[in-house]
């Protein structure tokens, strides 16, 4: 068994319609929560290794597995490891949706467009990986309590960036009305937390990632009467200082009070930069690849 993958008692199947994951939430006690991997295999491996040491039972993924990075098939295979164990719950991001079409849609910046076209062609040679992306929904929830989306709970797939506080409050109120306890989203590449209680008073909560070894000493605690909307940051192209790969762990083992642990880990960025040039040139212009490498 690879690092970061842990067997659970039984698979939790995806219901017909592809948007609701069945099974009791308490079946899995510690969830690895990740998003925006963007085909950056060294960053993903660093996250899986760190999460494995901390102990996790399943994985929640909020989309954008591909795009920009040089190793889409390898990254898909790593998530398929979780899927084979029945321990993966996931949604598609806008980059994942783009490679499901015959041609990359308009609206992406040049760096995204050219790498997505390259990715789409690479997936033609990897039918299992292509199928993995094809079946991913844009919104999913576990028993109506834990929700996953890439961009929006209200309008999944709309491409909204939840960087506006008023928009996040609107999403949070909707989630509360639906009976959700926590929703995870990506797309912004920022860790962020908004919480509302039964009195309807939303507030932003600190989301400072733990950088040292061992468990997060100050997890965000979610009380039974609170509802949370959480931006998970990014594994592959994080915006934090130091560009460390980000991930969360949701711990439901205490029952009533849930803990959200926040982490950021170093990874060999020079390996990803080297792979970018090796894999994407000459299919992609050198200046575009250099710009993507600069973002790492």
Residue, then its C-alpha position, 0 to 999 in steps of 0.5 A: x500500500x502506498x504512503x497516505x492510503x489507508x484501507x477502510x471497512x467497506x467502500x462507500x459507493x457513488x449513487x446514481x446521478x454522480x453527485x451524492x456519495x452514500x454511506x455514514x460520515x463516521x465510517x471515515x474518521x480522518x479525511x485528507x482534504x486537497x485541491x488544485x493539484x494541477x498535475x504537480x506530482x512532486x507536490x502531491x507526493x509530498x502531501x501524501x507522505x506527510x498525510x500518511x505520517x499524520x494518519x488519514x482514512x480517506x481523501x476529499x478532493x475539490x478539483x483541478x487535478x490537471x492543467x499547467x503541470x507536467x504529470x496529469x496521468x501520474x497524479x490521476x493514478x495517485x487519486x485512483x489508489x484511493x478510489x480503488x479502496x473506496x476511500x475517495x470523494x471528489x469533484x471536477x474543477x474547471x481545468x478537469x472539465x475543459x479536458x473532457x471536451x473535444x477542444x479546450x473552451x475559450x476563457x482560459x489564459x494562454x498558459x492554461x489553454x496550451x497546457x490543457x490542450x497538451x493534457x487532453x492529448x496525453x489523456x487520449x493515450x491513457x483511457x483509464x485516467x480520462x474516464x476518471x475525469x469524465x465521471x467526476x461530478x461538479x458537486x458532491x456531498x457525503x450524507x448531506x453533511x460534508x459538501x465538495x465543490x470546486x467553485x460554488x455550492x450554489x452554482x457548481x461549475x459556474x467558475x465563481x471565485x469565492x474571494x469576495x466576502x459577501x459571496x462567501x456569506x451567501x454560499x454559507x447561508x445556502x449551505x446552512x439552509x441545506x443542512x450542511x455542516x462543512x463545505x470545501x472548495x478550491x479554485x482560489x488557491x487560498x486557504x480560507x475559513x468562514x463560519x456561521x452559527x445558529x444565530x446567523x452571524x458569519x465570521x472569518x476564522x484564521x487559517x494559518x498552516x502548520x509548517x513544523x513536524x507533527x500534528x497542527x497544534x491549533x486546529x480550527x474547531x467546528x462546534x455542533x451548531x456551526x456551519x463552515x465554508x472552507x477554501x482548501x488552498x492548493x497542492x500544486x500551485x499554492x499562493x502562500x509565502x514559500x509556495x509550500x504544498x497545502x492540505x487539510x485534515x478533517x478529523x470527525x473522531x470526537x463526534x460532536x466537535x470536528x477539528x480541521x488541521x491545516x498544513x503546508x509542506x516543502x516539496x522539490x519545486x526544481x523537479x517540477x520545473x525540470x519536468x515542465x520543460x522536459x514534458x511540455x516543450x516543444x508542444x508548448x512555447x518555451x516562454x509560456x512554460x517559463x512563465x508557469x515555472x515562475x509561478x511555482 
